[in-house]
Amino acid sequence: MRWLAPIPAPLRRAAYVVAILSIGVPLLLRVLGFEALPAAAALLRGSLGSGYAITSATLVRATPLILTGLSVAIAFRAGVFNIGAEGQLLTGAAAAVAVSLLPGLSHSHWNPVIALAVGASAGGLWAGIAAFLRVRFHVLEVISTILLNFVALYLVGYVVRGPLQEPLHIYPQSSTIEAAARLPRILPGSRLHAGFLVAIVVAMAAWWTVRFTAAGFRLRASGANPEAARIAGEIDVARAGASAFVVSGAIAGLAGAIEVTGVTFALYENISPGYGYTGIAVALLARLDAAGVVASGLLFGALEAGASAMQRDAGVPSVVVSMIEAVIILGLIVAWPLQGSAGRPLPAAEPTHSGQQ
Amino acid sequence: MTDQIANGTVATAFAEATVRTATPLILASTGELLIERAGLINIGLEGVILSGAFGALVGATHWGGGSALGLAVSGGAGMLIALLFAAATLGMGSDQIITGTAITLLALGGTGTLYRTLYGATGSSLAIDTAGRLTIPILSRLPVVGVAFFAQPLITYLAFLLIPATWWFLEYTHAGLALRAIGENPTAALTAGVPVLRIRLVATLVAGALGGVAGGVLVLSQAGTFVEGMSAGRGFIAIAIVVLGRWHPLGVGLAAFLFAATTSLQYVAQALGLAVPYQLILALPYLLTLAALAGLGGRATPPATLARVE
């Protein structure tokens, strides 16, 4: 692929994604026995076909994906394989609903702010468990975060049948939060809420921090080459990794809090259709770059928003979209194997470099 | 309920459920053990199991082959996914964790799409005849453990035999020694003339087949149907079991049993009518695995080059 070298990398990747979407997807649909053209038309109509589709479907769907993508990107950048954004999102959502339903708070206009802060803290705390296990007991975070995802899922299942269940005790879900506790809508006539702006601000802050601050440098150095960071840079690699881990969890928790205060207004078990896992794909497509995460989050948001229209109007099952996402990612990692910034492969999963020497 | 306890059927049900739950876990984690001893980690195992489960459905119903063909197809499907993993990591030098994650996403989307395409948009529930039991005379009539250990589908016995077989393979065969050498020091192994790439590829494919069959077992001798995402984290659990079993076949077998027993506690709690919230019992195995991993601390030593790209 040397002849492609003069073209800037992000452009090459964008061209690749466009190629997959315009050639690979119709081909996939043909193989599965669907008419490609009506399906593609429905997908476009549902995601970009109107102002309402763009704001109320694509942008609303992109919001949690941008945040979980940022969460994953920050952790992976620091050499921490946090696969637990899903669980951190769920705990964030549960905590945000719990706080929003408190009698003293439910009518306060400060409520959304408090709910987001509490949700982020809960997500950070949930990731903190895995961070602690990694630093103190050398438990592989890939495994601990996945295990904690299941615990979080059962935890939500329990609270919506126990402490947070709606007063009639019929449905496994919480009460609906009061209007004052919801995130304000930012465009009249659409479902777009302030959470989208929050996601963009967080992305800009993350981009700035990783690129231009000392903490960001420590994070990148620890991820790119932990040995060199420790010896030459005198960086506390374990600490940098743990901080990135907790921040990553907090961002995923924020995503959950935004989802319940901006979209669902209540807590129930299937609140996330795998935002945490899709966030991994979002982050990878963006090559772990915060600005790129916004772009890939918007792309996946549009795909998933269009998927429901495709299922409704063209009869193509919406799960085909996760297949498309996976094909994009697999093609990408095969074409351009992801390297740390020092030109070596990403650090191994085992935390042997977490400062026990 | 109370006379059930009097008859000791709760204990029988518990033992039976434990063996049933342990079977796919033993298959999947033994496969993962093999590749981890060769220095690879495939966290796409979840996707491998799911593909195997779907393969079993296709083999048993769509191709009308019953449970034997179903199991064969599930092994083949798992192998196919593992081949994808091998092509990306061994062939192109991609990161193993990232490739594994992408593979799981692919399998989730792929099986879901194919299922709805082949079997209708609503995914009407299908019933598959579960595999027949192979009852061993006399022994199967033992109290409590009789049914659990001696009246099981053939694949369960094979899964249990896999544990000592793997142990023997790793300890006493040339190929097993080569495999372990690769995991500890691939450069030295290569210098000594060990075909590193070929052994890693074969190990990956064998692990894929075992993971696929684990998925097939879920469909053919447990659920009797396919549900989207039915692997329900078993792939990740199997990886945790490998760590818990300290990368040793016997340890892995024991860890799989421990996990299965904790999972089966829900039946005991149900039967005894305990007032513990159901979801907390379901979360218990995951919490216990976490606690056990923490308890192992630094004492469990992974193969030296685990998850590193050469």
Interface residues (C-beta under 8 A of the other chain):
Chain A: L32 G33 F81 I83 L133 R136 F137 H138 V139 L140 V142 I143 S144 I146 L147 L148 N149 F150 V151 Y154 L155 G157 Y158 R161 G162 G274 Y277 T278 I280 A281 L284 Q311 G315 P317 V319 V320 V321 S322 M323 I324 E325 A326 V327 I329 L330 I333 V334 P337 L338 P345 L346 A348 A349 E350 Q356
Chain B: I41 I43 L84 A87 A88 M92 G93 S94 D95 Q96 I97 I98 T99 T101 A102 I103 T104 L105 L106 L108 G109 G110 G112 T113 L114 R116 T117 A121 E228 G233 F236 I237 I239 A240 V243 P277 Q279 L280 L282 A283 Y286 L287 T289 L290 L293 A294 G295 L296 G297 G298 P302 L306 A307 R308 V309
